Amino acid sequence: MGVQSNADLRCRLNHLIQTCKDGQEGFLTAAENVADPDSKKLFSEYSLQRSKFVGDLQSMAHELGESDPEAEGSVTGTAHRGWMNLKSAILSEDAHAVLVECERGESHAVAQYEKFLQLELPAPIRELASLHYAAILAGHHEVRMLADAGGPKWA
């Protein structure tokens, strides 16, 4: 599957920007509500990492001629429902459910990057997306391990 034009590539970059913004907001929500200092730090770091990914992707979109790369997280679809489930889990103080929703969000991000990396991409964009993908895979693994270990305590 190939990218047909800069406009198509910009659109696909905007989709990744939305995905990363959703992750940024989800991890920030988790970090704000976890009592365990190690988990708070981990979720804060993932939120900051996703913020950096957003900036990286926006820079790439600008280089392709995008005047206003996607600046807000998505408000529809699976990712949004997942983050709404995260908020519900936090309100019910169900630590395992929160981790399940964080893992679901990471699974969505992994899938989006996998689709993107199947495209014919310019080398700098492929390199950047590959670095993001590796970091998101590592985050997915770490969240899953935390969930399997019983999870943190919540505020």
Buried (B, 14 or more C-beta within 10 A) or exposed (E): EEBEEBEEBBBBBBBBBBBBBBBBBBBBBBBEBBEBEEBBEBBBEBBBBBBEBBEBBBBBBBBBEBEEBBEEBBEEEBBBEBBEBBBEBBEEEBBEBBBBBBBBBBBBBBEBBEEBBEBEBBEEBBEBBBEBBEBBBEBBEBBBEBBEEEBBEBE
